[in-house]
Amino acid sequence: MECRPGCGACCTAPSISTPIPGMPGGKPAGMRCIQLDEDERCKLFGRPERPAVCASLMPAPDMCGDGREHAMRWLGRLEDLTRPA
């Protein structure tokens, strides 16, 4: 499966605890990554400075569903389930 154009849910919904160029403290859940371009595509895709957690998150039918709203809900739930107590 390939990323859906104009989505960017995986770069918005989850928190990222490692540094991102332009966001040295990472980012909280729900915040749009500074590395998303105007088409909601990652400007760091395929580059070594892309955080490992980002590279490990691959598009899949259960995550992406039928649109961005589904992906945001799915990733938000994953964020809730993996949040430290």
C-alpha positions as CSV (number, residue, x, y, z in Angstrom):
1,M,0.0,0.0,0.0
2,E,1.2,3.5,-0.7
3,C,0.5,6.7,1.2
4,R,-2.7,8.4,0.3
5,P,-2.1,11.9,-1.2
6,G,-3.1,14.7,1.1
7,C,-3.4,12.6,4.3
8,G,-0.4,13.2,6.6
9,A,-2.2,11.5,9.5
10,C,0.9,9.5,10.5
11,C,2.8,12.8,10.7
12,T,0.2,14.5,12.8
13,A,-1.6,12.0,15.1
14,P,1.3,10.2,17.0
15,S,3.7,11.8,19.4
16,I,7.4,11.6,18.4
17,S,9.8,11.6,21.4
18,T,13.0,11.8,19.3
19,P,14.4,14.9,17.6
20,I,13.1,15.9,14.2
21,P,14.9,18.6,12.2
22,G,13.2,21.8,13.2
23,M,11.6,20.2,16.2
24,P,14.5,19.2,18.5
25,G,12.2,18.0,21.3
26,G,10.1,15.9,19.0
27,K,6.4,16.6,18.8
28,P,3.3,15.9,20.9
29,A,0.4,13.8,19.6
30,G,-2.0,15.8,17.4
31,M,0.6,18.4,16.3
32,R,1.4,18.6,12.6
33,C,5.1,17.8,12.0
34,I,7.1,20.7,10.7
35,Q,8.5,18.4,8.0
36,L,5.2,18.0,6.2
37,D,5.1,19.9,3.0
38,E,2.0,21.7,1.5
39,D,0.8,18.3,0.0
40,E,1.1,16.6,3.4
41,R,4.2,14.6,2.3
42,C,7.3,14.1,4.4
43,K,10.2,16.3,3.4
44,L,12.6,13.9,5.1
45,F,11.2,10.7,3.5
46,G,14.2,8.4,2.6
47,R,16.7,10.7,4.3
48,P,18.9,9.6,7.2
49,E,17.7,12.4,9.4
50,R,14.2,11.1,9.4
51,P,13.3,9.6,12.8
52,A,13.4,5.8,13.0
53,V,9.9,5.7,14.4
54,C,8.7,7.5,11.3
55,A,10.5,5.1,9.0
56,S,9.0,2.1,10.9
57,L,5.4,3.3,10.4
58,M,4.2,1.8,7.1
59,P,0.8,2.5,5.4
60,A,-1.6,-0.4,5.8
61,P,-5.3,-0.9,5.1
62,D,-6.2,-1.3,8.8
63,M,-4.4,1.9,9.8
64,C,-5.2,4.0,6.7
65,G,-8.8,2.8,6.2
66,D,-10.9,4.8,3.7
67,G,-9.5,8.3,4.5
68,R,-7.6,10.6,6.7
69,E,-10.3,10.7,9.4
70,H,-10.0,6.9,9.9
71,A,-6.2,7.1,10.0
72,M,-6.4,9.9,12.6
73,R,-8.7,7.9,14.8
74,W,-6.7,4.6,14.4
75,L,-3.4,6.3,15.2
76,G,-4.9,8.3,18.1
77,R,-6.1,5.0,19.6
78,L,-2.7,3.5,19.2
79,E,-1.2,6.6,20.8
80,D,-3.5,6.2,23.8
81,L,-2.7,2.4,24.1
82,T,1.0,3.0,24.1
83,R,1.2,6.1,26.3
84,P,3.3,5.5,29.4
85,A,1.3,5.3,32.6
